Amino acid sequence: MWELVIILLIALLVLGPKELPKIARTLGRTVRQLQRATDEIRQTIESEVEVEKEDASKVEGNQESRGASEVGEKKEDREEDKTSI
């Protein structure tokens, strides 16, 4: 806490009472813009990860259904072989 007070006093002495509020406003705007940009990037990444997860689960589901149908086909082939004998 004391470090911040010392920094503000030095800034007041160096910049003067007229320039300090302008610089503080500019600094505040810049920090807000950086936060918005960071949030936007985070949201974009999270949405892309969700899309990838959904795509991966769809691919898994398709592979499982194909595997089950192949197993069913093999059983039918065996039963046909048994009846033909």
C-alpha positions as CSV (number, residue, x, y, z in Angstrom):
1,M,0.0,0.0,0.0
2,W,2.8,2.4,0.9
3,E,4.5,1.7,-2.4
4,L,1.5,2.9,-4.3
5,V,1.3,6.1,-2.3
6,I,5.0,6.8,-3.0
7,I,4.6,6.1,-6.7
8,L,1.6,8.5,-6.8
9,L,3.5,11.2,-5.0
10,I,6.4,10.9,-7.4
11,A,4.1,10.9,-10.4
12,L,2.4,14.1,-9.0
13,L,5.7,15.8,-8.6
14,V,7.0,14.8,-12.0
15,L,3.9,15.2,-14.1
16,G,2.2,18.0,-12.2
17,P,-1.4,18.3,-11.0
18,K,-2.8,19.2,-14.5
19,E,-1.3,16.2,-16.4
20,L,-1.8,13.5,-13.8
21,P,-5.6,13.1,-14.2
22,K,-5.2,13.0,-18.0
23,I,-2.6,10.3,-17.8
24,A,-4.7,8.4,-15.2
25,R,-7.7,8.4,-17.5
26,T,-5.7,7.3,-20.4
27,L,-4.1,4.5,-18.3
28,G,-7.6,3.4,-17.1
29,R,-9.0,3.3,-20.6
30,T,-6.0,1.2,-21.8
31,V,-6.4,-1.2,-19.0
32,R,-10.1,-1.6,-19.7
33,Q,-9.4,-2.2,-23.4
34,L,-6.8,-4.9,-22.5
35,Q,-9.3,-6.6,-20.2
36,R,-12.0,-6.6,-22.9
37,A,-9.6,-8.0,-25.5
38,T,-8.4,-10.7,-23.0
39,D,-12.0,-11.6,-22.2
40,E,-12.9,-11.8,-25.9
41,I,-9.9,-14.1,-26.6
42,R,-10.8,-16.3,-23.7
43,Q,-14.4,-16.6,-24.9
44,T,-13.3,-17.5,-28.4
45,I,-10.9,-20.2,-27.2
46,E,-13.5,-21.6,-24.9
47,S,-16.1,-21.8,-27.6
48,E,-13.7,-23.4,-30.0
49,V,-12.8,-26.0,-27.4
50,E,-16.5,-26.8,-26.9
51,V,-17.0,-27.2,-30.7
52,E,-14.0,-29.6,-30.8
53,K,-15.4,-31.6,-27.9
54,E,-18.8,-31.9,-29.6
55,D,-17.1,-32.9,-32.9
56,A,-15.0,-35.5,-31.1
57,S,-18.1,-37.0,-29.3
58,K,-20.0,-37.2,-32.7
59,V,-17.1,-39.0,-34.3
60,E,-16.9,-41.4,-31.3
61,G,-20.7,-42.0,-31.5
62,N,-20.4,-42.8,-35.3
63,Q,-17.5,-45.2,-34.7
64,E,-19.4,-47.0,-31.9
65,S,-22.6,-47.4,-34.0
66,R,-20.5,-48.6,-37.0
67,G,-18.8,-51.1,-34.7
68,A,-22.1,-52.4,-33.3
69,S,-23.6,-52.8,-36.8
70,E,-20.5,-54.7,-37.9
71,V,-20.8,-57.1,-35.0
72,G,-24.5,-57.6,-35.8
73,E,-23.6,-58.4,-39.4
74,K,-21.0,-61.0,-38.4
75,K,-23.6,-62.7,-36.2
76,E,-26.0,-62.8,-39.1
77,D,-23.3,-64.3,-41.3
78,R,-22.6,-67.0,-38.8
79,E,-26.2,-67.9,-38.4
80,E,-26.6,-68.2,-42.2
81,D,-23.6,-70.5,-42.3
82,K,-25.1,-72.7,-39.7
83,T,-28.5,-73.0,-41.4
84,S,-26.9,-73.8,-44.8
85,I,-25.0,-76.8,-43.3
